[in-house]
Amino acid sequence: MSSGARRAVDKDPLCPVGWIVVKPLRVRDAVEVVYSEDHWRLLGELRSRAVRVMEAIAPVVEALVIGSVARGDVHVNSDVDIALLDPVAPSIIEERLADKGFNVEFRELVQATPRRTPRLYVHLGDNVRVSIPLTRLTRLEEEFYKFAGSLTYSELRKDLRVPGVNKRLLLIVPTELGHLEFSIVDEIEEAARILGVSQDVVRERVEMLLRRDERGRSGLYLRVEIPAWESAEEVIRRVSRRIPALRKILSEWI
């Protein structure tokens, strides 16, 4: 999906705004991206998918739509990422989704590092997935959602767009016609100010993505695929008993 014309602009922070490894950009002058009619149409379609999922989940737990759908810089392969803020039994979420006509294709039990909060990703097809934390998120993990750009259900219904950073380490700042973008690799303090997050989360994300780019791998500590016919809770318990780092974090599951 073409985003339309791009032109260089002065960097003004006050201007309004699957597991694919994307190479980050270390240097990038600020440019303005003007969205085409097709881009706006695609954004609307992806947001409609997000609204339907969030409507199903809203009575149970607060959820956010994360990433390009919240920022606006979508493309034809963009994921619709819905993230729950609090741990909830996966079966409850899946029942809510089933009641609204969604079919679970498969799930993934994922842990980025031995110390990170493990999550269950529920894949619904059409690049839509729901992330369920299995324990309480840390401060930095919660801040990451704001770093990437996130909207609540009510904010999404108001058709808002928010600043956030993509996998190429470009800060996306929405404008009336599209967005401004520039690399944050050497702009950690400025990025933190615009996003309203700590410099810690910006620095951690920059270092992690640059390290991943140099090593050429995703860096996930754990990834277990769970078919739709199998109980997610039972698999989580079984895997937790096998892996010491996971067993320590998920002791209440065992």
C-alpha positions in Angstrom: 0.0 0.0 0.0 1.5 3.3 -1.1 1.4 6.0 1.5 1.6 8.7 -1.1 4.0 11.6 -1.5 6.9 12.2 0.9 8.7 15.5 1.4 11.5 16.7 3.8 10.4 19.0 6.6 12.0 20.6 9.6 11.8 18.4 12.6 9.1 20.0 14.8 8.1 17.9 17.8 5.0 20.1 18.2 3.5 19.2 14.9 0.3 17.1 15.3 0.2 13.3 14.4 3.3 -11.4 12.6 6.7 -11.9 13.6 8.4 -10.1 10.7 11.9 -8.7 11.5 12.2 -5.2 10.0 15.6 -3.5 9.8 15.7 -0.3 11.9 16.9 3.0 10.4 19.9 4.6 12.2 19.7 7.9 10.3 16.6 9.4 8.8 15.8 13.1 8.3 12.2 14.1 9.2 9.8 13.7 6.3 6.1 14.2 5.9 4.1 11.3 4.5 0.8 12.2 2.8 -1.8 9.4 2.8 -3.6 8.4 -0.4 -7.3 7.6 -0.5 -6.5 3.9 -0.5 -4.4 4.3 2.6 -7.2 6.0 4.5 -9.6 3.3 3.3 -7.3 0.5 4.5 -6.8 2.2 7.9 -10.6 2.4 8.3 -11.0 -1.3 7.4 -8.3 -2.4 9.9 -9.8 -0.2 12.6 -13.2 -1.7 12.0 -11.7 -5.1 12.7 -10.1 -3.8 15.9 -13.4 -2.3 17.1 -15.2 -5.6 16.7 -12.6 -7.5 18.8 -12.5 -4.8 21.5 -16.3 -4.7 21.7 -16.2 -8.4 22.6 -13.5 -8.0 25.2 -14.6 -4.7 26.8 -17.0 -6.1 29.3 -14.3 -8.3 30.8 -11.0 -6.4 30.8 -9.5 -3.1 29.4 -7.7 -3.6 26.1 -5.6 -1.4 23.8 -5.1 -1.5 20.0 -1.3 -1.3 19.5 1.0 -0.2 16.7 0.3 1.0 13.2 -3.5 0.8 13.6 -3.3 3.3 16.5 -0.7 5.5 14.7 -2.1 5.4 11.2 1.0 4.2 9.2 -0.6 1.0 8.1 0.1 -1.2 5.1 -1.6 -4.2 3.5 0.2 -6.7 5.8 -0.4 -4.7 9.0 -1.4 -6.7 12.0 -4.3 -5.7 14.2 -2.8 -6.1 17.6 -5.1 -6.0 20.6 -3.4 -6.1 24.0 -5.0 -6.8 27.3 -3.6 -4.8 30.3 -4.4 -7.3 33.0 -4.1 -11.1 33.2 -7.4 -13.0 32.5 -8.0 -16.7 31.9 -7.6 -17.3 28.2 -10.7 -19.4 28.1 -12.8 -16.5 29.3 -11.5 -14.2 26.5 -11.9 -17.0 23.9 -15.5 -17.6 25.0 -16.3 -13.8 24.6 -14.7 -13.9 21.1 -16.6 -17.0 20.1 -19.9 -15.4 21.3 -19.2 -12.5 18.8 -18.5 -14.9 15.9 -14.7 -15.0 16.0 -12.9 -18.3 15.4 -9.5 -19.0 17.0 -7.0 -20.3 14.4 -4.2 -21.0 16.9 -2.4 -19.6 19.9 1.2 -18.9 20.8 2.7 -19.0 24.2 5.6 -16.4 24.0 8.2 -15.1 26.4 10.8 -12.6 25.2 13.4 -13.3 27.9 13.3 -15.4 31.1 12.5 -12.3 33.1 9.7 -10.9 30.9 6.0 -11.4 31.4 4.9 -14.5 29.3 2.0 -13.8 27.0 -0.6 -15.9 25.1 -1.3 -14.6 21.6 -4.7 -15.7 20.3 -4.7 -15.5 16.5 -8.1 -14.9 14.9 -7.2 -14.7 11.2 -7.0 -11.7 8.9 -3.8 -10.6 10.8 -5.8 -10.1 14.0 -4.4 -11.3 17.3 -5.1 -10.7 21.0 -2.3 -10.6 23.5 -3.1 -11.9 27.0 -0.5 -11.3 29.8 -0.3 -14.3 32.0 0.9 -12.3 35.0 1.0 -8.6 35.9 2.9 -6.4 33.4 6.0 -4.5 34.6 6.1 -0.7 34.3 8.4 -0.9 31.2 6.1 -3.4 29.6 3.1 -1.1 30.1 5.1 1.8 28.8 6.0 -0.1 25.7 2.4 0.1 24.5 2.6 3.9 24.7 6.0 3.8 23.0 4.5 1.8 20.1 1.3 3.9 20.0 -1.9 2.7 21.6 -5.6 3.5 21.8 -8.4 2.5 24.2 -11.7 1.3 22.8 -13.3 4.7 23.4 -10.4 6.5 21.8 -10.6 4.2 18.8 -14.3 4.8 18.4 -13.4 8.6 18.3 -11.1 7.8 15.4 -8.1 9.3 17.1 -4.5 8.7 16.0 -1.5 8.9 18.4 2.3 9.1 18.1 4.4 5.9 18.4 7.5 4.2 17.2 7.5 1.5 14.5 9.9 -1.5 14.1 12.2 0.6 12.0 12.7 2.9 15.0 10.9 5.7 13.2 8.8 8.0 15.3 5.4 8.4 13.7 3.7 11.7 14.5 0.2 12.0 13.0 -0.8 15.1 11.0 -4.0 16.1 9.2 -2.8 14.7 5.9 -0.8 11.7 7.1 2.2 11.8 9.4 5.7 13.0 10.1 8.4 10.4 10.7 12.1 10.5 11.8 14.6 8.1 13.3 14.8 8.0 17.1 18.2 6.3 17.3 20.0 9.5 18.3 16.9 11.2 19.6 16.0 9.2 22.7 15.3 12.2 24.9 13.2 13.9 22.3 11.2 10.7 21.5 10.5 10.1 25.2 9.2 13.7 25.6 6.9 13.4 22.6 5.6 10.0 23.6 5.2 10.8 27.3 7.3 7.8 28.4 10.5 7.3 30.3 13.8 7.4 28.5 14.4 3.9 29.9 11.8 2.3 27.7 13.0 4.2 24.6 16.6 3.3 25.2 15.8 -0.3 25.9 13.8 -0.7 22.7 16.4 1.1 20.6 19.2 -1.1 22.0 17.1 -4.3 21.6 16.1 -3.7 18.0 19.6 -2.6 16.9 21.1 -5.7 18.6 18.5 -7.9 16.9 19.4 -6.3 13.6 23.1 -7.1 14.1 22.5 -10.7 15.2 19.8 -11.4 12.6 17.3 -13.2 14.8 14.1 -12.5 16.7 15.6 -13.1 20.1 12.5 -14.8 21.6 13.3 -17.0 24.6 10.2 -19.1 24.3 7.6 -19.7 21.6 5.1 -22.6 21.8 2.3 -22.9 19.3 -1.0 -24.2 20.7 -3.7 -25.5 18.3 -7.2 -24.3 18.6 -8.6 -27.7 19.7 -6.3 -27.9 22.7 -6.8 -26.2 26.1 -4.5 -23.2 26.3 -4.5 -23.4 30.1 -3.5 -27.0 30.1 -0.6 -26.4 27.7 0.5 -23.4 29.8 0.6 -25.6 32.9 2.4 -28.4 31.1 5.1 -26.1 29.7 5.5 -24.3 33.0 6.4 -27.5 34.7 9.1 -28.2 32.2 10.8 -24.8 32.1 12.3 -23.5 35.3 12.2 -19.8 34.4 8.5 -20.1 33.4 7.6 -22.2 36.3 8.9 -19.5 38.7 6.9 -16.8 37.1 3.7 -18.8 36.6 3.7 -20.7 40.0 0.0 -19.9 40.5 -0.8 -21.8 37.2 0.7 -25.0 38.4 
